[in-house]
Amino acid sequence: MIYVNLDKMMRLKGIGLVKLAERVGITTANMSLLKNGKVKGIRFETLSKICEILQCQPGEILEYRDNEHAK
């Protein structure tokens, strides 16, 4: 399974949900769904913008865990 660690990266970088959503150019509701792992996909353009703003790599936001090691 793919897990979204966006909340962790946002805390590390000190940016809130509303501000990140505004800077990325998506709604706060959609950013919230993404942050909480409630989406089935993400556009590369959106992921790229998030990484640019948070100064991170995609692998710091998205993580693969097999079912055996899932929390």
KAFENFEN-V533576 format. One record per residue. N is the residue number from 0. PHI is phi in radians with two decimals (NA if undefined). PSI is psi in degrees with one decimal (* if undefined). Layout:
n = (N	N)
phi = (PHI	PHI)
psi = (PSI	PSI)
This chain:
n = (0	1	2	3	4	5	6	7	8	9	10	11	12	13	14	15	16	17	18	19	20	21	22	23	24	25	26	27	28	29	30	31	32	33	34	35	36	37	38	39	40	41	42	43	44	45	46	47	48	49	50	51	52	53	54	55	56	57	58	59	60	61	62	63	64	65	66	67	68	69	70)
phi = (NA	-1.72	-1.94	-1.79	-1.84	-1.10	-1.04	-1.10	-1.15	-1.11	-1.11	-1.07	-1.65	1.19	-2.17	-1.54	-1.05	-1.12	-1.13	-1.12	-1.03	-1.06	-1.19	-1.34	1.63	-2.18	-1.23	-1.07	-1.08	-1.17	-1.14	-1.10	-1.06	-1.13	-1.03	-1.60	1.21	-1.71	-1.96	-1.69	-2.89	-2.53	-1.23	-1.02	-1.07	-1.17	-1.06	-1.07	-1.16	-1.07	-1.11	-1.07	-1.20	-1.49	0.95	-2.49	-1.77	-0.95	-1.18	-1.47	-1.80	-1.91	-2.41	-1.67	-2.32	-1.30	-1.01	-1.16	-1.85	-1.20	-1.47)
psi = (152.2	128.1	143.1	120.6	30.2	-40.0	-40.2	-45.7	-37.3	-41.6	-44.9	-35.4	-5.9	40.7	138.2	168.3	-48.6	-45.4	-42.7	-44.5	-44.9	-46.0	-33.6	-31.1	29.8	166.0	155.6	-37.5	-44.9	-37.7	-38.6	-44.3	-41.7	-47.5	-35.5	8.0	26.4	16.6	157.1	-10.9	168.5	138.2	140.6	-34.9	-42.9	-45.4	-42.5	-43.7	-40.8	-45.2	-39.1	-47.1	-42.7	-4.6	56.2	176.8	153.6	-34.9	-14.2	-15.0	-41.2	137.0	135.8	130.9	130.5	163.3	-30.1	-33.4	6.4	143.5	*)
